C-alpha cells in the first residue's frame, strides 16, 4: 500500500507528529523549515532541539509552533500522526529553492 504524501496544511492544530528516530526528527524539522514553519519563538525548527526534554516521547504541534510529550498529547485527545506512516517525497512546490534556481539561468 502506498503511503500518502504529507502536507502540513491538511491538518489543524489538534494534530501532532511523532518522530521515533533521530533521522525522522531531523528530516521532519527540515521539512518544516522548507515550508516556513517556525517555533512560537520565531526560531526555525532546525535551530532548536527539544528532544532531550521529553525522554524520547516528544511530539510536534507543527501548525502551532510548539511541542509536548506523547502522553500529554494523548491525554488531551489530540490526534497523533507518525512520521513513518507518510511519504516524504517532496513535491517541488514544497521545497525551498536554491540560490541558482532563483537567480541563475539554466
LOKOL-25117 format. One record per atom (N, C-alpha, C): residue number from 1; residue in three letters; atom name; x, y, z. Coordinates in Angstrom, 3 decimals. Atoms other than C-alpha are relative to their C-alpha. Example, Ala and Ser with C-alpha at 12.3 -4.5 7.8 and 13.67 -1.06 7.14 Angstrom:
BEGIN
+-----+---------+-------+----------+----------+----------+
| num | residuo | atomo |       px |       py |       pz |
+-----+---------+-------+----------+----------+----------+
|   1 |     ala |     N |    0.890 |   -1.190 |    0.000 |
|   1 |     ala |    CA |   12.300 |   -4.500 |    7.800 |
|   1 |     ala |     C |    0.900 |    1.200 |    0.000 |
|   2 |     ser |     N |   -0.820 |   -1.190 |   -0.060 |
|   2 |     ser |    CA |   13.670 |   -1.060 |    7.140 |
|   2 |     ser |     C |   -0.770 |    1.090 |    0.730 |
+-----+---------+-------+----------+----------+----------+
END
This chain:
BEGIN
+-----+---------+-------+----------+----------+----------+
| num | residuo | atomo |       px |       py |       pz |
+-----+---------+-------+----------+----------+----------+
|   1 |     unk |     N |    0.842 |   -1.172 |    0.000 |
|   1 |     unk |    CA |    0.000 |    0.000 |    0.000 |
|   1 |     unk |     C |    0.895 |    1.247 |    0.000 |
|   2 |     unk |     N |   -0.761 |   -1.232 |    0.121 |
|   2 |     unk |    CA |    1.305 |    3.428 |   -0.960 |
|   2 |     unk |     C |   -0.351 |    0.941 |    1.148 |
|   3 |     unk |     N |    0.213 |   -0.950 |   -1.094 |
|   3 |     unk |    CA |    1.759 |    5.935 |    1.857 |
|   3 |     unk |     C |   -0.398 |    1.350 |   -0.571 |
|   4 |     unk |     N |    0.381 |   -1.326 |    0.485 |
|   4 |     unk |    CA |    0.111 |    9.354 |    1.499 |
|   4 |     unk |     C |    1.142 |    0.995 |    0.161 |
|   5 |     unk |     N |   -0.978 |   -1.080 |   -0.082 |
|   5 |     unk |    CA |    2.303 |   12.366 |    0.823 |
|   5 |     unk |     C |   -0.442 |    0.947 |    1.106 |
|   6 |     unk |     N |    0.350 |   -0.883 |   -1.108 |
|   6 |     unk |    CA |    2.410 |   14.507 |    3.953 |
|   6 |     unk |     C |   -0.066 |    1.451 |   -0.462 |
|   7 |     unk |     N |    0.150 |   -1.435 |    0.249 |
|   7 |     unk |    CA |    1.156 |   18.083 |    3.698 |
|   7 |     unk |     C |   -0.524 |    0.619 |    1.293 |
|   8 |     unk |     N |    0.372 |   -0.588 |   -1.292 |
|   8 |     unk |    CA |    1.067 |   20.112 |    6.934 |
|   8 |     unk |     C |   -1.294 |    0.799 |   -0.076 |
|   9 |     unk |     N |    1.215 |   -0.808 |    0.148 |
|   9 |     unk |    CA |   -1.734 |   22.294 |    5.565 |
|   9 |     unk |     C |   -1.285 |   -0.823 |    0.054 |
|  10 |     unk |     N |    1.173 |    0.868 |   -0.052 |
|  10 |     unk |    CA |   -4.070 |   19.287 |    5.588 |
|  10 |     unk |     C |   -0.501 |   -0.239 |    1.428 |
|  11 |     unk |     N |    0.296 |    0.293 |   -1.399 |
|  11 |     unk |    CA |   -4.170 |   19.289 |    9.410 |
|  11 |     unk |     C |   -0.154 |    1.285 |    0.808 |
|  12 |     unk |     N |    0.154 |   -1.167 |   -0.869 |
|  12 |     unk |    CA |   -5.386 |   21.700 |   12.078 |
|  12 |     unk |     C |    0.885 |   -0.157 |    1.239 |
|  13 |     unk |     N |   -0.874 |   -0.039 |   -1.175 |
|  13 |     unk |    CA |   -3.786 |   22.496 |   15.444 |
|  13 |     unk |     C |   -0.196 |   -1.162 |    0.971 |
|  14 |     unk |     N |    0.226 |    1.138 |   -0.898 |
|  14 |     unk |    CA |   -5.218 |   19.372 |   17.107 |
|  14 |     unk |     C |    0.810 |   -1.236 |   -0.400 |
|  15 |     unk |     N |   -0.830 |    1.111 |    0.460 |
|  15 |     unk |    CA |   -2.820 |   17.132 |   15.167 |
|  15 |     unk |     C |    1.452 |    0.246 |    0.386 |
|  16 |     unk |     N |   -1.428 |   -0.119 |   -0.267 |
|  16 |     unk |    CA |    0.753 |   16.430 |   16.148 |
|  16 |     unk |     C |    0.735 |   -1.166 |   -0.660 |
|  17 |     unk |     N |   -0.837 |    0.988 |    0.692 |
|  17 |     unk |    CA |    3.618 |   14.474 |   14.595 |
|  17 |     unk |     C |    0.949 |   -0.657 |    0.986 |
|  18 |     unk |     N |   -0.910 |    0.796 |   -0.821 |
|  18 |     unk |    CA |    5.518 |   11.711 |   16.365 |
|  18 |     unk |     C |    1.110 |   -0.524 |   -0.897 |
|  19 |     unk |     N |   -1.187 |    0.513 |    0.688 |
|  19 |     unk |    CA |    9.043 |   11.028 |   15.110 |
|  19 |     unk |     C |    0.706 |   -0.922 |    0.977 |
|  20 |     unk |     N |   -0.534 |    0.994 |   -0.927 |
|  20 |     unk |    CA |   10.583 |    7.899 |   16.592 |
|  20 |     unk |     C |    1.518 |   -0.173 |   -0.063 |
|  21 |     unk |     N |   -1.453 |    0.103 |    0.105 |
|  21 |     unk |    CA |   14.199 |    8.180 |   15.421 |
|  21 |     unk |     C |    0.594 |    1.390 |   -0.186 |
|  22 |     unk |     N |   -0.680 |   -1.278 |    0.225 |
|  22 |     unk |    CA |   16.758 |   10.965 |   15.269 |
|  22 |     unk |     C |   -0.087 |    0.410 |   -1.465 |
|  23 |     unk |     N |    0.078 |   -0.291 |    1.428 |
|  23 |     unk |    CA |   16.678 |   10.694 |   11.481 |
|  23 |     unk |     C |   -1.370 |    0.560 |   -0.367 |
|  24 |     unk |     N |    1.340 |   -0.517 |    0.251 |
|  24 |     unk |    CA |   12.917 |   11.200 |   11.435 |
|  24 |     unk |     C |   -0.152 |    1.420 |    0.550 |
|  25 |     unk |     N |    0.057 |   -1.344 |   -0.581 |
|  25 |     unk |    CA |   13.190 |   14.199 |   13.784 |
|  25 |     unk |     C |    0.711 |    1.009 |   -0.898 |
|  26 |     unk |     N |   -0.788 |   -0.922 |    0.832 |
|  26 |     unk |    CA |   15.907 |   15.794 |   11.652 |
|  26 |     unk |     C |   -0.702 |    0.287 |   -1.325 |
|  27 |     unk |     N |    0.664 |   -0.173 |    1.293 |
|  27 |     unk |    CA |   14.038 |   15.213 |    8.390 |
|  27 |     unk |     C |   -1.290 |    0.797 |    0.154 |
|  28 |     unk |     N |    1.250 |   -0.729 |   -0.200 |
|  28 |     unk |    CA |   10.744 |   16.494 |    9.810 |
|  28 |     unk |     C |    0.276 |    1.488 |    0.253 |
|  29 |     unk |     N |   -0.354 |   -1.403 |   -0.251 |
|  29 |     unk |    CA |   12.397 |   19.679 |   11.107 |
|  29 |     unk |     C |    0.454 |    0.689 |   -1.290 |
|  30 |     unk |     N |   -0.403 |   -0.571 |    1.289 |
|  30 |     unk |    CA |   13.993 |   20.239 |    7.691 |
|  30 |     unk |     C |   -1.225 |    0.249 |   -0.882 |
|  31 |     unk |     N |    1.244 |   -0.200 |    0.743 |
|  31 |     unk |    CA |   10.577 |   19.765 |    6.077 |
|  31 |     unk |     C |   -0.729 |    1.253 |    0.499 |
|  32 |     unk |     N |    0.700 |   -1.166 |   -0.557 |
|  32 |     unk |    CA |    9.012 |   22.311 |    8.457 |
|  32 |     unk |     C |    0.705 |    1.302 |   -0.367 |
|  33 |     unk |     N |   -0.754 |   -1.186 |    0.438 |
|  33 |     unk |    CA |   11.786 |   24.790 |    7.681 |
|  33 |     unk |     C |   -0.300 |    0.316 |   -1.464 |
|  34 |     unk |     N |    0.193 |   -0.204 |    1.441 |
|  34 |     unk |    CA |   11.208 |   24.275 |    3.949 |
|  34 |     unk |     C |   -1.363 |    0.606 |   -0.324 |
|  35 |     unk |     N |    1.331 |   -0.581 |    0.228 |
|  35 |     unk |    CA |    7.537 |   25.274 |    4.286 |
|  35 |     unk |     C |   -0.227 |    1.218 |    0.910 |
|  36 |     unk |     N |   -0.016 |   -1.238 |   -0.790 |
|  36 |     unk |    CA |    8.417 |   28.228 |    6.520 |
|  36 |     unk |     C |   -0.827 |   -0.059 |    1.276 |
|  37 |     unk |     N |    0.589 |    0.112 |   -1.338 |
|  37 |     unk |    CA |    7.006 |   26.886 |    9.789 |
|  37 |     unk |     C |    1.103 |    0.320 |    1.007 |
|  38 |     unk |     N |   -0.963 |   -0.381 |   -1.040 |
|  38 |     unk |    CA |    8.679 |   28.145 |   12.986 |
|  38 |     unk |     C |   -0.553 |   -0.371 |    1.371 |
|  39 |     unk |     N |    0.419 |    0.091 |   -1.382 |
|  39 |     unk |    CA |    8.618 |   27.554 |   16.709 |
|  39 |     unk |     C |   -0.709 |    1.301 |    0.353 |
|  40 |     unk |     N |    0.692 |   -1.220 |   -0.428 |
|  40 |     unk |    CA |    6.401 |   30.066 |   18.502 |
|  40 |     unk |     C |    0.971 |    1.133 |    0.291 |
|  41 |     unk |     N |   -1.027 |   -1.003 |   -0.299 |
|  41 |     unk |    CA |    9.604 |   31.868 |   19.475 |
|  41 |     unk |     C |    0.481 |    0.717 |   -1.256 |
|  42 |     unk |     N |   -0.470 |   -0.557 |    1.260 |
|  42 |     unk |    CA |   10.205 |   32.595 |   15.793 |
|  42 |     unk |     C |    1.217 |   -0.719 |   -0.549 |
|  43 |     unk |     N |   -1.150 |    0.770 |    0.459 |
|  43 |     unk |    CA |   13.185 |   30.230 |   15.571 |
|  43 |     unk |     C |   -0.437 |   -1.080 |   -0.980 |
|  44 |     unk |     N |    0.258 |    1.121 |    0.913 |
|  44 |     unk |    CA |   13.382 |   27.720 |   12.745 |
|  44 |     unk |     C |    0.047 |   -1.302 |    0.799 |
|  45 |     unk |     N |    0.006 |    1.294 |   -0.687 |
|  45 |     unk |    CA |   12.718 |   24.123 |   13.742 |
|  45 |     unk |     C |    1.390 |   -0.615 |    0.095 |
|  46 |     unk |     N |   -1.345 |    0.576 |   -0.035 |
|  46 |     unk |    CA |   16.294 |   23.156 |   12.880 |
|  46 |     unk |     C |    0.937 |    0.761 |    0.932 |
|  47 |     unk |     N |   -0.857 |   -0.782 |   -0.896 |
|  47 |     unk |    CA |   17.665 |   25.852 |   15.207 |
|  47 |     unk |     C |   -0.092 |   -0.447 |    1.454 |
|  48 |     unk |     N |    0.203 |    0.406 |   -1.397 |
|  48 |     unk |    CA |   16.237 |   24.481 |   18.464 |
|  48 |     unk |     C |   -0.433 |   -1.454 |    0.045 |
|  49 |     unk |     N |    0.279 |    1.428 |   -0.104 |
|  49 |     unk |    CA |   16.148 |   20.841 |   19.514 |
|  49 |     unk |     C |   -0.436 |   -0.308 |    1.433 |
|  50 |     unk |     N |    0.562 |    0.268 |   -1.327 |
|  50 |     unk |    CA |   13.899 |   19.844 |   22.428 |
|  50 |     unk |     C |   -0.146 |   -1.491 |    0.303 |
|  51 |     unk |     N |    0.211 |    1.446 |   -0.171 |
|  51 |     unk |    CA |   14.067 |   16.054 |   22.056 |
|  51 |     unk |     C |    0.406 |   -0.507 |    1.371 |
|  52 |     unk |     N |   -0.505 |    0.502 |   -1.282 |
|  52 |     unk |    CA |   16.107 |   15.528 |   25.221 |
|  52 |     unk |     C |   -0.884 |    0.384 |    1.178 |
|  53 |     unk |     N |    0.885 |   -0.439 |   -1.079 |
|  53 |     unk |    CA |   13.477 |   17.341 |   27.307 |
|  53 |     unk |     C |   -1.138 |   -0.980 |    0.242 |
|  54 |     unk |     N |    1.177 |    0.872 |   -0.076 |
|  54 |     unk |    CA |   10.934 |   14.583 |   26.697 |
|  54 |     unk |     C |    0.343 |   -1.485 |    0.048 |
|  55 |     unk |     N |   -0.413 |    1.409 |   -0.101 |
|  55 |     unk |    CA |   12.944 |   11.362 |   27.115 |
|  55 |     unk |     C |   -0.496 |   -0.859 |   -1.151 |
|  56 |     unk |     N |    0.377 |    0.763 |    1.185 |
|  56 |     unk |    CA |   12.164 |   10.268 |   23.563 |
|  56 |     unk |     C |   -1.485 |   -0.050 |   -0.291 |
|  57 |     unk |     N |    1.447 |    0.066 |    0.214 |
|  57 |     unk |    CA |    8.432 |   10.971 |   23.742 |
|  57 |     unk |     C |   -0.581 |    1.290 |   -0.577 |
|  58 |     unk |     N |    0.477 |   -1.286 |    0.495 |
|  58 |     unk |    CA |    8.208 |   14.393 |   22.094 |
|  58 |     unk |     C |   -0.867 |   -0.144 |   -1.245 |
|  59 |     unk |     N |    0.801 |   -0.144 |    1.215 |
|  59 |     unk |    CA |    5.538 |   15.252 |   19.544 |
|  59 |     unk |     C |    0.036 |    1.470 |   -0.407 |
|  60 |     unk |     N |    0.000 |   -1.357 |    0.547 |
|  60 |     unk |    CA |    5.444 |   18.309 |   17.285 |
|  60 |     unk |     C |   -1.423 |    0.424 |   -0.330 |
|  61 |     unk |     N |    1.230 |   -0.658 |    0.457 |
|  61 |     unk |    CA |    2.360 |   20.517 |   17.062 |
|  61 |     unk |     C |    0.435 |    0.937 |   -1.114 |
|  62 |     unk |     N |   -0.680 |   -0.657 |    1.116 |
|  62 |     unk |    CA |    3.635 |   21.556 |   13.652 |
|  62 |     unk |     C |   -0.736 |    1.212 |   -0.551 |
|  63 |     unk |     N |    0.729 |   -1.180 |    0.469 |
|  63 |     unk |    CA |    0.878 |   24.053 |   12.843 |
|  63 |     unk |     C |   -0.234 |    1.013 |    1.111 |
|  64 |     unk |     N |    0.162 |   -0.902 |   -1.133 |
|  64 |     unk |    CA |    1.027 |   25.682 |   16.261 |
|  64 |     unk |     C |    1.347 |    0.454 |    0.568 |
|  65 |     unk |     N |   -1.328 |   -0.437 |   -0.417 |
|  65 |     unk |    CA |    4.792 |   26.045 |   16.706 |
|  65 |     unk |     C |    0.408 |   -0.430 |    1.388 |
|  66 |     unk |     N |   -0.375 |    0.442 |   -1.340 |
|  66 |     unk |    CA |    5.018 |   24.065 |   19.913 |
|  66 |     unk |     C |    0.172 |   -1.517 |    0.029 |
|  67 |     unk |     N |   -0.248 |    1.426 |   -0.163 |
|  67 |     unk |    CA |    5.735 |   20.615 |   21.285 |
|  67 |     unk |     C |   -0.566 |   -0.450 |    1.334 |
|  68 |     unk |     N |    0.515 |    0.574 |   -1.229 |
|  68 |     unk |    CA |    4.573 |   18.273 |   24.029 |
|  68 |     unk |     C |    0.519 |   -1.427 |    0.110 |
|  69 |     unk |     N |   -0.309 |    1.423 |   -0.124 |
|  69 |     unk |    CA |    5.054 |   14.787 |   25.353 |
|  69 |     unk |     C |   -1.128 |   -0.800 |   -0.640 |
|  70 |     unk |     N |    1.001 |    0.894 |    0.582 |
|  70 |     unk |    CA |    3.237 |   11.910 |   23.698 |
|  70 |     unk |     C |   -1.128 |   -0.245 |    0.997 |
|  71 |     unk |     N |    0.990 |    0.265 |   -1.050 |
|  71 |     unk |    CA |    1.460 |   11.187 |   26.996 |
|  71 |     unk |     C |   -0.976 |    1.170 |    0.147 |
|  72 |     unk |     N |    0.875 |   -1.170 |   -0.133 |
|  72 |     unk |    CA |    0.121 |   14.742 |   27.311 |
|  72 |     unk |     C |   -0.881 |    0.191 |   -1.226 |
|  73 |     unk |     N |    0.781 |   -0.141 |    1.232 |
|  73 |     unk |    CA |   -0.990 |   14.835 |   23.666 |
|  73 |     unk |     C |   -1.137 |   -1.019 |   -0.031 |
|  74 |     unk |     N |    1.047 |    1.040 |   -0.041 |
|  74 |     unk |    CA |   -2.879 |   11.549 |   24.079 |
|  74 |     unk |     C |   -1.054 |    0.335 |    1.049 |
|  75 |     unk |     N |    0.941 |   -0.342 |   -1.078 |
|  75 |     unk |    CA |   -4.439 |   12.694 |   27.375 |
|  75 |     unk |     C |   -0.922 |    1.147 |   -0.418 |
|  76 |     unk |     N |    0.800 |   -1.131 |    0.475 |
|  76 |     unk |    CA |   -5.655 |   15.878 |   25.646 |
|  76 |     unk |     C |   -0.928 |   -0.395 |   -1.144 |
|  77 |     unk |     N |    0.865 |    0.485 |    1.072 |
|  77 |     unk |    CA |   -7.318 |   13.761 |   22.957 |
|  77 |     unk |     C |    0.421 |    0.453 |   -1.383 |
|  78 |     unk |     N |   -0.481 |   -0.440 |    1.307 |
|  78 |     unk |    CA |   -5.174 |   15.085 |   20.128 |
|  78 |     unk |     C |    0.373 |   -1.197 |   -0.866 |
|  79 |     unk |     N |   -0.306 |    1.072 |    0.941 |
|  79 |     unk |    CA |   -4.558 |   13.002 |   17.036 |
|  79 |     unk |     C |    1.498 |   -0.042 |   -0.242 |
|  80 |     unk |     N |   -1.441 |    0.192 |    0.178 |
|  80 |     unk |    CA |   -1.038 |   11.589 |   16.811 |
|  80 |     unk |     C |    0.234 |   -0.581 |   -1.391 |
|  81 |     unk |     N |   -0.443 |    0.502 |    1.296 |
|  81 |     unk |    CA |    0.413 |   11.208 |   13.327 |
|  81 |     unk |     C |    1.406 |   -0.551 |    0.184 |
|  82 |     unk |     N |   -1.335 |    0.590 |   -0.088 |
|  82 |     unk |    CA |    3.503 |    9.054 |   12.825 |
|  82 |     unk |     C |    0.751 |    0.230 |   -1.300 |
|  83 |     unk |     N |   -0.848 |   -0.317 |    1.157 |
|  83 |     unk |    CA |    6.304 |   10.127 |   10.504 |
|  83 |     unk |     C |    0.078 |   -1.178 |   -0.964 |
|  84 |     unk |     N |   -0.200 |    1.197 |    0.834 |
|  84 |     unk |    CA |    6.762 |    6.554 |    9.257 |
|  84 |     unk |     C |   -1.221 |   -0.366 |   -0.841 |
|  85 |     unk |     N |    1.231 |    0.320 |    0.728 |
|  85 |     unk |    CA |    3.155 |    6.448 |    8.003 |
|  85 |     unk |     C |   -0.210 |    0.844 |   -1.248 |
|  86 |     unk |     N |    0.156 |   -0.923 |    1.123 |
|  86 |     unk |    CA |    3.731 |    9.117 |    5.336 |
|  86 |     unk |     C |    1.148 |   -0.125 |   -0.988 |
|  87 |     unk |     N |   -1.028 |   -0.125 |    1.027 |
|  87 |     unk |    CA |    5.627 |    9.514 |    2.112 |
|  87 |     unk |     C |    0.619 |    1.382 |    0.152 |
|  88 |     unk |     N |   -0.722 |   -1.266 |   -0.141 |
|  88 |     unk |    CA |    8.274 |   12.232 |    2.257 |
|  88 |     unk |     C |    0.734 |    0.343 |   -1.278 |
|  89 |     unk |     N |   -0.524 |   -0.387 |    1.310 |
|  89 |     unk |    CA |    8.999 |   12.503 |   -1.462 |
|  89 |     unk |     C |   -0.596 |    1.362 |   -0.318 |
|  90 |     unk |     N |    0.536 |   -1.352 |    0.112 |
|  90 |     unk |    CA |    8.614 |   16.252 |   -1.548 |
|  90 |     unk |     C |   -0.237 |    0.402 |   -1.437 |
|  91 |     unk |     N |    0.311 |   -0.559 |    1.299 |
|  91 |     unk |    CA |    6.952 |   17.867 |   -4.492 |
|  91 |     unk |     C |    0.714 |    1.341 |   -0.116 |
|  92 |     unk |     N |   -0.778 |   -1.229 |    0.169 |
|  92 |     unk |    CA |    8.792 |   20.865 |   -5.987 |
|  92 |     unk |     C |   -0.572 |    1.211 |    0.722 |
|  93 |     unk |     N |    0.556 |   -1.189 |   -0.652 |
|  93 |     unk |    CA |    6.358 |   23.397 |   -4.529 |
|  93 |     unk |     C |    0.189 |   -0.021 |    1.516 |
|  94 |     unk |     N |   -0.223 |    0.098 |   -1.439 |
|  94 |     unk |    CA |    7.183 |   22.136 |   -1.011 |
|  94 |     unk |     C |    1.467 |    0.143 |    0.389 |
|  95 |     unk |     N |   -1.429 |   -0.051 |   -0.278 |
|  95 |     unk |    CA |   10.948 |   22.533 |   -1.309 |
|  95 |     unk |     C |    0.513 |    1.407 |   -0.244 |
|  96 |     unk |     N |   -0.579 |   -1.329 |    0.163 |
|  96 |     unk |    CA |   12.833 |   25.765 |   -0.777 |
|  96 |     unk |     C |    0.916 |    0.014 |   -1.218 |
|  97 |     unk |     N |   -0.840 |   -0.119 |    1.188 |
|  97 |     unk |    CA |   14.533 |   26.960 |   -3.962 |
|  97 |     unk |     C |    1.433 |    0.357 |    0.377 |
|  98 |     unk |     N |   -1.399 |   -0.330 |   -0.228 |
|  98 |     unk |    CA |   18.312 |   27.160 |   -4.140 |
|  98 |     unk |     C |    0.312 |    1.354 |   -0.616 |
|  99 |     unk |     N |   -0.443 |   -1.273 |    0.555 |
|  99 |     unk |    CA |   20.209 |   30.340 |   -4.969 |
|  99 |     unk |     C |    0.035 |   -0.068 |   -1.522 |
| 100 |     unk |     N |   -0.094 |    0.147 |    1.462 |
| 100 |     unk |    CA |   20.910 |   29.034 |   -8.509 |
| 100 |     unk |     C |   -1.373 |   -0.018 |   -0.648 |
| 101 |     unk |     N |    1.343 |    0.064 |    0.556 |
| 101 |     unk |    CA |   17.240 |   28.289 |   -9.096 |
| 101 |     unk |     C |   -0.659 |    1.382 |   -0.009 |
| 102 |     unk |     N |    0.615 |   -1.313 |   -0.106 |
| 102 |     unk |    CA |   16.277 |   31.787 |   -8.012 |
| 102 |     unk |     C |    0.647 |    1.041 |   -0.911 |
| 103 |     unk |     N |   -0.711 |   -1.105 |    0.628 |
| 103 |     unk |    CA |   18.975 |   33.871 |   -9.699 |
| 103 |     unk |     C |    0.809 |   -0.350 |   -1.253 |
| 104 |     unk |     N |   -0.826 |    0.384 |    1.147 |
| 104 |     unk |    CA |   20.658 |   31.891 |  -12.487 |
| 104 |     unk |     C |   -0.876 |   -0.594 |   -1.109 |
| 105 |     unk |     N |    0.676 |    0.611 |    1.150 |
| 105 |     unk |    CA |   19.527 |   30.883 |  -15.957 |
| 105 |     unk |     C |    0.600 |   -1.379 |   -0.206 |
| 106 |     unk |     N |   -0.514 |    1.313 |    0.334 |
| 106 |     unk |    CA |   19.827 |   27.194 |  -16.516 |
| 106 |     unk |     C |    0.288 |   -0.803 |    1.150 |
+-----+---------+-------+----------+----------+----------+
END
